[in-house]
C-alpha cells in the first residue's frame, strides 16, 4: 500500500513496502525475479530560478479546458497548486519558458531489500 498527502505546495508519497514478482517457466531458461523496496518521493514547486509568480501566466486558449477553476487560478496571479501545475502546465507557463525553467523539483529515496532476486 501507499500513503502520503497533497498540499498546495507539495506532494509526498510514502511506499512502506512494494513487492514485485515475475516467474517465467515457459522460457528455455526458467527464471524467477523478485523485488522488494521501501521509500518515499517528494514533489514540490521549483525553488531555483524564477518563481511561478515572476512568470507571466500563459493566456488560456478558448476551449483549451472545460475546468473553469483553472481559468480562475490563472487569472488571479497566484501560484497554482502543485497538482494543477503538473496536470496542466500549458495553462500556467508557455512551452518556451518551461524549457528554460523548472516548474517542479523532486527528491526520492528508495531502499532495495537484501531479499531481492533478479534473474
C-alpha positions, 0 to 999 in steps of 0.5 A: 500500500501507499500513503502520503498527502497533497498540499498546495505546495507539495506532494509526498508519497510514502511506499512502506513496502512494494513487492514485485514478482515475475516467474517465467517457466515457459522460457528455455531458461526458467527464471524467477525475479523478485523485488522488494523496496521501501521509500518515499518521493517528494514533489514540490514547486521549483525553488531555483530560478524564477518563481511561478509568480515572476512568470507571466501566466500563459493566456488560456486558449478558448476551449483549451479546458472545460475546468473553469477553476483553472481559468480562475487560478490563472487569472488571479496571479497566484501560484497554482497548486502543485497538482494543477501545475503538473496536470496542466502546465500549458495553462500556467507557463508557455512551452518556451519558458518551461524549457528554460525553467523548472516548474517542479523539483523532486527528491526520492529515496528508495531502499532495495531489500537484501531479499531481492532476486533478479534473474 
